[in-house]
Amino acid sequence: MRITSKGQVTIPQEIRERFGFLPLTDLEFVVEGERVWLRKPKVRHKGDLVARMRGRATAKLSTEEILRLTREAS
């Protein structure tokens, strides 16, 4: 694995799938001695999660359509 001239690396697909690293996932680097760990930051407040998720939906459904789908699934 190489770092590009822009400082980017590609996380292998099997690792992304295993740990749920989806597009636009926030990650942080943790340095411990000579090692660097990559992890998802801990969500401290539920409001932070809601704020980060706002605007990420890809389906253009109304609230009524979403509720109808939810009720049909149960």
Buried (B, 14 or more C-beta within 10 A) or exposed (E): EEEEEEEEEEEEEEEBEEBEBEEEEEEEEEEEEEEEEEEEEEEEEEEEEEEBEEEEEEEEEEEEEEEEEEEEEE
